[in-house]
């Protein structure tokens, strides 16, 4: 019964409705996310230092010769689990939207949420995808350069930039990474905000996210491009820019969810909010 609840949630009779949105809605979601960021800036110093710290840790860990081939896959693959790290930001936006106390201690009490098993299940799925991406990236490197890792950073750089195999790795690796990114975007664009809003279960949340993507391919693709560009810009100054970029994206994701998914009955939402 527990597994069934994790997969299906408590409401299995009505699937969430999907709205058609336009390009303007994507930018409006970003504007609303920026408003949330400006309104509650004290929260983000605490929450979003996770991103630059994690980025620096990944870079430092990868500085050893044996891990150099995974430096780029680690940095880019970090975006695959970004939706999990932004859950507290979704909750702050949700509470602010409802006129509730939006201080960070309330956002950190998600362990009381009835949908937390489903949230953990989807988070586990994204983590598995992240690990698979690292294994695929490592396999591509070994296929093109062999199992022996580069002895130095300069040797690694010369192999990537100065050889045909290196350019093939760049092209093929980015194409494969694009496929992973599309999959993660389609299954997670509204999944976590939906689970915070309604205990529909992991499968229904993922299915709703895919339906929202298929119904709005251009806006969701634009959203993915904006996320990718923001992550690149935020990563350039040793990942420090992510402390600003990621909270804005996190809040904006909540507002994008509101635009993509039709709301549930107000009475049910109100009863759940009081329970929290």
Protein Blocks (a to p, Z undefined) as FASTA:
>chain_A
ZZmmmmnomblkbccddddddfklmmmmmmmmmmmmmmmmmlmmmmmmmmmmmmmmmmmm
mmpmklmmmmmmmmmmmmmmmmmmmmmmmmmmmmmmnopafbfklmmmmmmpmklmmmmm
mmmmmmmmmmmmmmmmmmmmmmmnojadcfbfklmmmmmmmpmklmmmmmmmmmmmmmmm
mmmmmmmmmmmmmmmmpcgbjklmmmmmmmmmmmmmmlmmmmmmmmmmmmmmmmmngolm
mmmmmmmmmmmmmmmmmmmpccddfklmmmmmmmZZ
